[in-house]
Amino acid sequence: MTTFADAALAATARMRAVFDATPLQRNAYLSAKFDADIWLKREDLTPVRSYKLRGAYNAMRKVRAITPDQRQFICASAGNHAQGVAYACLHFGVQGTIFMPVTTPKQKIDKTRAFGQDAIEIRLVGDYFDDTLAAAQAYCNEVGGHFLAPFDDLDVIEGQASVMVEILDQIDATPDMVIVPVGGGGLSAGIRTFLAEVAPDVALRFVEPAGGTSLAAALSAGQPVTLPSVDNFVDGAAVARIGEKPFAVLSDVSVKHVIAAPENRICGTLLAMLNTEGIVLEPAGALSVDALEDLRDQIKGKTVVCVTSGGNFDFERLPDVRERAQRFKGEKKYFILRLPQRPGALRDFLNILGPDDDIARFEYLKKSARNFGSVLIGIETTDPANFSALFGRLDDAGYVYQDITDNLTLAEFLI
């Protein structure tokens, strides 16, 4: 009887006809920072800059092996899965129809089209992904195609396991721990199943974005549940409901081994990897590296592999990433100030600022008041402690103000 490990090994070998194994690289910067032997499995360096190609290729290959006449494949995706499916369609010479939300950034559409060329058709349907998915599945039934799910598919899970096959082949000694990002669960289910058969002593830690903790919610409920809301910033892993098939593999994971990474902290990790190491990661691709902060005490002196799952980062997002990182570190705040409307009032306020306090935003919110006006002010500083001193000086001078940095409702409308 063929085991899962046997199938994963065979799938990995067949992938060499399409792309080389991604590098496993020791990272000196992270190793020194966390006093451990940290290695990065660079899935951001596949041909589509994501591990998603593995599952899409394996699933398509197996469908074609069973039903060679199947030449129509359909998927719904606004990101890495779409690009993996497009690449696989071109490789196998089949036709793919990729449904994407109307709101998908042009950059992602163009990249998907570049990977699939004439082998794919892109259809933009729906403002929300649920609408896109429903349209894709309806079309699939209409044309008798094969729907390629991004994670809730056993062949996709088998394909994603090839990440772990390569890690064990590339590293000299079996790692003590592997840190895996979690979205829909296909990658983590594949890695866990493979390790259970060939290296059960390797510890696994799972990390998902704090605004999309679908695995933790499912573990607490004992079954997959749909989150009432999801923060889509970590778009490659922000999934409202973990897949049924992946959860069948992950259902006995200890919730203590699942880490929720704050979105704003991830931004700091993205910048650190870019500025220090020259490594471009997307938010989901940085999850495993970001989780090292939570695991510092557990990994000291150990060999740890972080799966950097993707590098499809749109640099137009860089200002927002920088801003969110500053806010997480306490180096930037926004507040509403009640400012007297008289000559010299602004100069008086400016004199209160410290030498390292820099105004990043200044906007009158109310200009009709006779004596006072409300002002939205953004301040950047070099040390979070500077804000305590600034607010103390504002209090002493009798200013009325409100810190709205962490007020999500006001921030959404004003910032």
C-alpha positions in Angstrom: 0.0 0.0 0.0 1.4 3.4 -1.0 1.7 5.7 2.0 1.3 9.5 2.1 5.0 9.9 2.4 5.6 7.7 -0.7 3.1 9.8 -2.7 4.7 13.0 -1.5 8.1 11.8 -2.5 6.9 10.8 -5.9 5.1 14.1 -6.4 8.2 16.0 -5.5 10.3 14.0 -8.0 7.8 14.8 -10.8 8.0 18.5 -9.9 11.6 18.6 -11.0 10.3 18.6 -14.6 8.7 22.0 -13.9 10.9 23.8 -11.4 14.0 23.2 -9.2 13.7 22.7 -5.5 13.6 26.1 -3.7 16.6 26.9 -1.5 16.9 26.2 2.2 19.1 29.0 3.5 20.6 29.6 6.9 19.9 33.2 8.0 22.7 34.7 10.0 20.7 37.8 11.0 17.8 35.8 12.5 20.1 33.2 14.0 22.0 35.9 15.9 18.8 37.8 16.9 17.1 34.7 18.4 20.2 32.8 19.5 19.2 29.8 17.4 20.0 28.1 14.1 17.4 29.7 11.8 16.8 28.4 8.3 14.5 29.8 5.7 12.7 27.6 3.2 12.4 30.1 0.3 9.0 29.4 -1.2 9.1 33.0 -2.4 11.6 31.8 -5.0 9.4 29.4 -7.0 8.6 30.4 -10.6 5.4 32.0 -9.3 7.0 33.3 -6.1 4.7 31.1 -3.9 4.4 27.4 -2.8 0.9 27.4 -4.4 2.4 26.1 -7.7 3.1 22.8 -5.9 -0.5 21.9 -5.1 -1.9 23.2 -8.3 0.6 21.2 -10.4 0.2 18.0 -8.5 -3.6 18.1 -8.5 -3.7 18.9 -12.2 -1.2 16.2 -13.0 -3.3 13.6 -11.1 -6.5 14.6 -12.7 -4.9 14.3 -16.1 -3.5 10.9 -15.3 -7.0 9.5 -14.5 -9.0 11.4 -17.1 -6.6 12.4 -20.0 -9.5 14.0 -21.9 -10.0 16.6 -19.1 -8.7 19.8 -20.6 -10.8 22.4 -18.8 -9.8 23.6 -15.3 -11.5 26.3 -13.3 -10.4 28.1 -10.1 -11.4 31.1 -8.1 -8.6 33.2 -6.6 -7.3 36.7 -6.3 -3.7 35.7 -5.6 -1.1 33.0 -5.5 -3.4 30.1 -6.3 -4.5 31.8 -9.5 -0.9 32.2 -10.6 0.0 28.6 -9.7 -3.0 27.3 -11.7 -2.1 29.5 -14.6 1.5 28.2 -14.7 0.3 24.6 -14.5 -2.2 25.1 -17.3 0.5 26.4 -19.6 2.8 23.5 -18.7 0.1 20.9 -19.4 -1.3 22.6 -22.4 -4.8 22.7 -21.0 -7.4 25.5 -20.8 -7.9 27.3 -17.5 -10.6 29.7 -16.5 -9.6 31.8 -13.6 -12.3 33.8 -11.7 -11.1 36.8 -9.8 -13.0 39.5 -7.9 -13.6 42.8 -9.8 -11.6 44.5 -7.1 -8.4 42.5 -7.7 -5.4 44.8 -8.3 -4.3 45.1 -11.9 -0.8 43.9 -10.9 -2.1 40.5 -9.8 -4.3 40.1 -12.9 -1.4 41.0 -15.2 1.0 38.5 -13.4 -1.6 35.7 -13.6 -2.1 36.4 -17.3 1.7 36.4 -17.9 2.1 33.0 -16.3 -0.8 31.4 -18.2 -0.6 33.3 -21.5 -3.0 31.9 -24.0 -3.8 28.8 -21.9 -6.0 30.8 -19.5 -9.0 33.1 -19.5 -9.5 35.5 -16.6 -13.0 36.5 -15.6 -13.6 39.3 -13.2 -16.8 38.6 -11.3 -18.1 40.0 -8.0 -17.0 42.6 -5.5 -16.4 39.9 -2.8 -14.7 36.6 -3.0 -17.8 34.6 -2.1 -19.5 35.9 -5.2 -16.4 35.1 -7.3 -16.3 31.5 -5.9 -20.0 30.9 -6.6 -19.7 32.1 -10.2 -16.6 29.9 -10.7 -18.3 26.8 -9.4 -21.5 27.4 -11.4 -19.4 27.8 -14.6 -17.5 24.7 -13.8 -20.7 22.7 -13.5 -21.9 24.3 -16.8 -18.9 23.3 -18.9 -18.0 20.0 -17.1 -14.6 21.3 -16.0 -12.5 20.3 -13.0 -12.6 22.8 -10.1 -9.1 23.2 -8.5 -9.6 24.2 -4.9 -6.8 26.2 -3.3 -6.4 24.0 -0.2 -9.5 21.8 0.4 -8.2 19.0 -1.9 -6.3 15.9 -1.0 -4.1 16.1 -4.1 -3.3 19.8 -3.4 -2.3 18.8 0.2 -0.1 16.1 -1.2 1.6 18.5 -3.5 2.2 21.1 -0.7 3.9 18.3 1.3 6.8 18.5 -1.2 8.0 21.6 0.8 8.8 19.3 3.7 10.3 16.6 1.4 12.8 19.1 0.2 13.6 20.5 3.6 14.6 17.1 5.0 16.6 16.4 1.8 18.4 19.7 2.0 19.3 20.0 5.8 22.2 18.1 7.3 20.4 17.2 10.6 16.7 16.9 11.2 15.4 20.3 12.5 14.0 20.6 16.0 11.1 22.7 14.8 9.4 23.8 11.6 7.2 26.9 11.6 4.4 26.9 9.1 2.0 29.7 8.0 -1.7 28.8 8.0 -4.4 30.1 5.7 -6.8 27.4 4.4 -4.6 24.7 5.8 -3.3 22.9 2.7 0.4 23.5 3.4 0.3 22.8 7.1 -1.8 19.6 6.6 0.7 18.3 4.0 3.7 19.0 6.1 2.2 17.5 9.2 1.1 14.3 7.5 4.5 13.8 5.9 6.4 14.5 9.2 4.1 12.1 11.1 5.3 9.3 8.9 9.0 10.1 8.4 10.1 12.4 11.3 7.5 12.5 14.1 9.9 14.1 16.6 10.0 17.3 14.7 8.0 20.0 16.5 5.5 22.0 14.5 4.3 25.5 15.2 1.5 27.0 13.2 1.1 30.8 12.7 -1.9 32.6 11.3 -2.7 36.4 11.1 -4.4 37.7 14.2 -7.2 39.0 11.9 -7.9 35.6 10.5 -7.4 32.9 13.1 -9.5 30.2 11.3 -7.4 27.3 12.6 -7.5 28.4 16.3 -11.3 29.0 16.0 -11.8 25.5 14.5 -9.7 23.9 17.2 -11.7 25.6 19.9 -15.0 24.6 18.3 -13.9 21.1 17.4 -14.8 21.7 13.8 -14.3 24.3 11.1 -16.2 27.5 11.7 -16.7 30.6 9.7 -15.1 33.7 11.2 -17.6 36.6 11.4 -15.0 39.0 10.0 -11.5 38.8 8.6 -8.7 41.4 8.3 -7.6 41.0 4.7 -4.2 42.7 5.1 -2.4 39.3 5.1 -4.3 38.5 2.0 -2.4 35.2 1.3 -3.5 33.7 4.6 -6.6 35.7 5.7 -9.1 32.9 5.4 -12.5 32.9 7.1 -12.8 29.2 7.3 -10.2 26.5 7.3 -10.7 23.7 4.8 -12.5 20.5 5.9 -9.8 18.2 4.6 -6.9 20.1 6.1 -8.7 20.3 9.4 -9.2 16.5 9.5 -5.4 16.4 9.7 -5.0 19.3 12.1 -7.9 18.6 14.4 -5.7 17.3 17.3 -3.1 20.1 17.2 -2.8 21.8 20.5 -4.2 25.3 20.4 -1.1 26.3 22.3 1.0 25.6 19.2 -1.0 28.0 17.1 0.3 31.6 17.1 -1.7 34.7 16.1 0.6 37.2 14.5 -0.5 40.9 14.8 -0.8 42.5 11.3 1.1 45.6 12.3 3.9 43.5 13.8 4.2 41.6 10.5 4.8 44.9 8.8 7.9 45.4 10.9 9.1 41.9 10.0 8.5 42.6 6.3 10.6 45.8 6.5 13.4 44.1 8.5 13.7 41.3 6.0 13.7 43.8 3.1 16.1 46.4 4.6 18.4 44.0 6.4 18.4 40.9 4.2 17.2 42.2 0.9 14.4 39.5 1.0 11.1 40.5 -0.5 8.2 38.8 1.3 4.4 39.3 1.1 2.6 39.5 4.4 1.7 35.8 4.5 5.2 34.9 3.5 6.5 36.7 6.6 4.2 34.9 9.1 6.7 32.2 10.1 9.5 34.6 10.6 7.3 37.0 12.6 6.3 34.1 14.9 9.9 33.8 16.1 9.2 36.7 18.4 6.6 34.5 20.2 8.8 31.5 20.3 12.0 33.1 21.4 12.2 31.1 24.7 11.3 27.8 23.0 13.9 28.0 20.2 17.0 29.1 21.9 19.9 26.9 20.8 17.7 24.9 18.5 17.6 24.3 14.7 14.4 26.0 13.3 13.1 26.1 9.8 10.7 28.9 8.8 8.7 28.4 5.6 8.6 31.8 3.8 5.5 30.9 1.8 5.4 33.8 -0.8 7.0 36.9 -2.1 4.3 38.5 -4.3 4.5 41.9 -2.7 3.1 45.0 -4.4 5.5 47.8 -3.6 2.6 50.3 -3.8 1.7 48.9 -0.3 5.1 49.9 1.1 4.0 53.3 2.6 1.1 51.5 4.4 3.4 48.8 5.6 5.9 51.3 7.0 3.1 53.3 8.7 1.7 50.1 10.4 5.1 49.0 11.6 5.7 52.4 13.2 2.3 52.3 14.9 3.0 48.9 16.3 6.4 50.0 17.7 4.8 53.1 19.2 6.8 55.5 17.0 3.8 57.1 15.3 0.5 58.3 16.7 -2.5 60.2 15.5 -4.6 62.4 17.7 -7.3 65.0 17.5 -6.3 68.3 19.0 -8.6 71.2 20.0 -6.6 74.2 18.8 -7.4 77.9 19.5 -8.2 79.8 16.3 -6.0 82.8 17.0 -2.8 84.2 15.6 0.2 82.4 17.0 -1.7 79.3 18.2 0.1 77.0 15.8 3.5 78.4 16.7 2.7 77.8 20.4 1.8 74.2 19.6 5.0 73.7 17.6 7.1 74.9 20.5 5.8 72.1 22.6 7.1 69.4 20.2 10.4 67.7 21.2 13.5 67.7 19.0 12.7 64.2 17.7 9.0 64.8 17.1 8.0 65.2 13.5 4.6 66.2 12.1 3.6 63.7 9.5 0.1 65.0 9.1 -1.8 68.2 9.9 -5.4 68.7 8.8 -8.2 70.9 10.1 -11.3 68.9 10.6 -13.6 71.8 11.6 -13.0 75.3 10.3 -16.2 77.1 11.3 -15.8 77.3 15.0 -15.3 80.8 16.3 -12.8 80.2 19.0 -11.4 76.6 18.5 -10.9 74.2 15.7 -10.4 70.4 15.7 -7.1 69.3 14.1 -6.0 65.8 13.0 -2.3 65.5 13.7 0.1 62.6 13.0 3.4 62.6 14.9 6.4 60.4 14.2 9.2 60.1 16.7 12.4 58.1 17.2 11.5 56.7 20.6 8.0 55.7 21.9 8.9 57.3 25.3 8.9 60.7 23.6 5.1 60.5 23.4 4.7 60.3 27.2 6.8 63.5 27.5 4.9 65.2 24.7 1.5 64.4 26.2 2.7 65.6 29.6 3.7 69.0 28.0 0.3 69.2 26.3 -1.5 68.5 29.6 0.5 71.2 31.3 -0.3 73.7 28.6 -4.1 72.9 28.9 -4.6 71.4 25.5 -7.6 69.1 24.9 -6.7 66.1 22.7 -7.7 62.5 22.0 -5.3 59.8 20.9 -7.1 57.9 18.1 -4.1 55.7 17.0 -5.8 52.5 18.1 -9.4 53.6 17.5 -10.2 51.5 14.4 -13.4 53.2 13.6 -12.0 56.8 13.6 -8.8 55.7 12.0 -10.7 54.1 9.1 -12.5 57.4 8.3 -9.9 59.9 9.2 -6.5 58.3 8.5 
